[in-house]
Amino acid sequence: MDDKNWVSVHRSGSPIEAEIVKQMLETNGIEAVLLNQHDSSYQTFGSAEVYVPKESEQIALKLIEDVEL
């Protein structure tokens, strides 16, 4: 991540769910990155988080709230 102030807007135990959220945000014009912290050997341990620039936080949270996962 570059020098933008990034904030986490979604955390999930499922990397697939987090990727869906990331793609949805990008489709709506919001830059997003996924940080996957799942253990490579045991996929049941860890989480995946979606980050957006601070200035996009409120819009991203509203979009996520409007989507049923």
C-alpha positions as YAML, in Angstrom:
chain: A
units: angstrom
residues:
- id: 1
  name: MET
  ca: [0.00, 0.00, 0.00]
- id: 2
  name: ASP
  ca: [1.26, 3.46, -0.75]
- id: 3
  name: ASP
  ca: [1.21, 6.61, 1.35]
- id: 4
  name: LYS
  ca: [-2.60, 6.90, 1.45]
- id: 5
  name: ASN
  ca: [-4.26, 6.53, 4.83]
- id: 6
  name: TRP
  ca: [-5.85, 3.11, 4.41]
- id: 7
  name: VAL
  ca: [-8.62, 1.85, 6.70]
- id: 8
  name: SER
  ca: [-10.20, -1.56, 7.09]
- id: 9
  name: VAL
  ca: [-13.85, -1.65, 6.01]
- id: 10
  name: HIS
  ca: [-14.51, -5.39, 6.02]
- id: 11
  name: ARG
  ca: [-13.08, -8.42, 7.81]
- id: 12
  name: SER
  ca: [-14.06, -11.99, 7.04]
- id: 13
  name: GLY
  ca: [-13.04, -15.51, 7.88]
- id: 14
  name: SER
  ca: [-13.60, -16.30, 4.21]
- id: 15
  name: PRO
  ca: [-11.07, -15.00, 1.69]
- id: 16
  name: ILE
  ca: [-13.65, -15.57, -1.05]
- id: 17
  name: GLU
  ca: [-16.17, -13.29, 0.69]
- id: 18
  name: ALA
  ca: [-13.50, -10.64, 1.17]
- id: 19
  name: GLU
  ca: [-12.58, -10.84, -2.52]
- id: 20
  name: ILE
  ca: [-16.25, -10.39, -3.48]
- id: 21
  name: VAL
  ca: [-16.42, -7.26, -1.31]
- id: 22
  name: LYS
  ca: [-13.20, -5.94, -2.85]
- id: 23
  name: GLN
  ca: [-14.49, -6.50, -6.38]
- id: 24
  name: MET
  ca: [-17.82, -4.85, -5.56]
- id: 25
  name: LEU
  ca: [-16.05, -1.77, -4.23]
- id: 26
  name: GLU
  ca: [-13.80, -1.57, -7.29]
- id: 27
  name: THR
  ca: [-16.82, -1.95, -9.57]
- id: 28
  name: ASN
  ca: [-18.26, 1.11, -7.82]
- id: 29
  name: GLY
  ca: [-15.09, 3.13, -8.40]
- id: 30
  name: ILE
  ca: [-13.50, 2.69, -4.96]
- id: 31
  name: GLU
  ca: [-9.86, 1.65, -4.81]
- id: 32
  name: ALA
  ca: [-9.57, -1.40, -2.55]
- id: 33
  name: VAL
  ca: [-6.90, -3.88, -1.50]
- id: 34
  name: LEU
  ca: [-7.22, -7.27, 0.15]
- id: 35
  name: LEU
  ca: [-4.95, -8.38, 2.97]
- id: 36
  name: ASN
  ca: [-5.25, -12.14, 3.35]
- id: 37
  name: GLN
  ca: [-3.88, -13.31, 6.71]
- id: 38
  name: HIS
  ca: [-5.00, -16.92, 6.44]
- id: 39
  name: ASP
  ca: [-2.51, -19.55, 7.45]
- id: 40
  name: SER
  ca: [-1.22, -21.21, 4.29]
- id: 41
  name: SER
  ca: [-1.42, -24.69, 5.82]
- id: 42
  name: TYR
  ca: [-4.68, -24.38, 7.75]
- id: 43
  name: GLN
  ca: [-7.19, -22.22, 5.90]
- id: 44
  name: THR
  ca: [-9.50, -22.18, 8.93]
- id: 45
  name: PHE
  ca: [-7.07, -19.91, 10.83]
- id: 46
  name: GLY
  ca: [-6.81, -16.21, 10.13]
- id: 47
  name: SER
  ca: [-8.87, -13.60, 8.37]
- id: 48
  name: ALA
  ca: [-9.00, -11.53, 5.23]
- id: 49
  name: GLU
  ca: [-9.49, -7.76, 5.39]
- id: 50
  name: VAL
  ca: [-10.49, -5.23, 2.75]
- id: 51
  name: TYR
  ca: [-8.87, -1.80, 2.97]
- id: 52
  name: VAL
  ca: [-9.82, 1.45, 1.22]
- id: 53
  name: PRO
  ca: [-8.35, 4.95, 1.31]
- id: 54
  name: LYS
  ca: [-9.61, 6.94, 4.31]
- id: 55
  name: GLU
  ca: [-11.50, 9.39, 2.09]
- id: 56
  name: SER
  ca: [-13.56, 6.50, 0.63]
- id: 57
  name: GLU
  ca: [-14.38, 4.87, 3.97]
- id: 58
  name: GLN
  ca: [-17.95, 6.13, 4.44]
- id: 59
  name: ILE
  ca: [-19.03, 5.36, 0.88]
- id: 60
  name: ALA
  ca: [-17.45, 1.89, 1.09]
- id: 61
  name: LEU
  ca: [-19.17, 1.11, 4.38]
- id: 62
  name: LYS
  ca: [-22.53, 2.19, 2.95]
- id: 63
  name: LEU
  ca: [-22.06, -0.01, -0.13]
- id: 64
  name: ILE
  ca: [-21.08, -2.98, 2.02]
- id: 65
  name: GLU
  ca: [-24.08, -2.42, 4.30]
- id: 66
  name: ASP
  ca: [-26.42, -2.39, 1.29]
- id: 67
  name: VAL
  ca: [-25.17, -5.76, 0.03]
- id: 68
  name: GLU
  ca: [-26.33, -9.00, 1.60]
- id: 69
  name: LEU
  ca: [-23.43, -11.44, 1.99]
...
